[in-house]
């Protein structure tokens, strides 16, 4: 959420940010936010004055009653002030609720290095690593490979769960676990604390970490409970610090979280009818950093490098793209996507995203740092995927496939596969 003082003192910064995003609808809402804020502040002054007046009248009534004097006129006046106060409080609350709803819908202020573009076709490549393997035989898709080996089952999962789910079996399921364990070890070696978070969180903390539209398009709601299935471990890892003041000595906090993730994926992307790339349920190892504002851009570089090191160890070709204005979303100030080479598609495809959310999530969640008795400041929050295993499996299966339909295990994962070097 943006600071209301930005709208009071420098609304043109917000307007320019929205113009870069080509967000005409929210651009119109800037003036409405300013108008609602002015109305709320006027009503707050009125409410404070009426409360003060009511308190004075209450004291007078008590004094008159002690003196056994007639207090009816003052009682009538206090009753009238009470009615005025009730009306003013209701209007102040109305202004505040509308104001907060609009503020929460406003996107973060983008970093100056975010490139302009209308959609994901205009993201800017900033780095490429590794050369795609040249195959001398006809490539199979990961679905063909998995089904032929008897290690992936989509039809039976569709029968009992619908599209977007799968049964993963045998050595492929072990390879999935190998990716998880290697990712956890990889991040622990870099000094990140391993955490297994809750798989459900309440709406209030969830509103602090994500776009409100995600509640309709992404999250699964638990019926009759104020709980949502998590779409990524980033959400509970960050929101656990809601309404806390952290010691400067604690920062930066570096966390590595593993969880199952659940996404409805309503919208333009949809889900794979048959395949692992975009599903309703998947495994992900995530990195989260909570830090002082002056450290966040260096730490953004660090979390990108952590994921690069991971994919280099797997010897999978990848590229880094700077996400453009039209594809950025509202929470991040800047985001890099890590895209891995998918040989059957003949293109790079997103495997993870590294975001610096600056103080956007922290303001919504009220996460600050400072010395006891001293001034308190908002932290910055960052996140990046280490690995979404289903997407990494697509890349491994297709890049490491052999002509006979077997799949070579990446060398770095062999120890996690009990020494097995070939999936057949």
Buried (B, 14 or more C-beta within 10 A) or exposed (E): BBBBEBBEEEBEEBBBBBEBBEBEEBBEBBEEBBEBBEBBBBBBEBBEEBBEBBEEBBEBBEEBEEEEEEBEEBBEBBEEBBEBBEBBBEBBEBBBEBBBEBBBBBBBBBBEEBBEBEEEEBBBEEEBBBEEBEBEEEBBBBBBBBBEBEBBBBEEBBEEEEBBBBBBBEBBBBBBBBBBBBBBEBBEEBEBEEBEBEBBBEEEBBBBBBBEEBBEBBBBBEEEEEBBBBBBBBBBBBBBBBEEBBEEEEBBBBBBBBBEBBBBBBEEEEBBEBBBBBBBBBBBBBBBBBBBBEBBBEBBEBBBBBBBBBBBBBBBBBBBBBBBBBBBBBBBBBBBBBBBBBBBEEEBBBBBBBBBBBBBBBBBBBBBBBEEEEEEBBBBBBBBBBBBBBBBBBBBBBBBBBEEEBBBBBEBBBEBBEEBEEBE
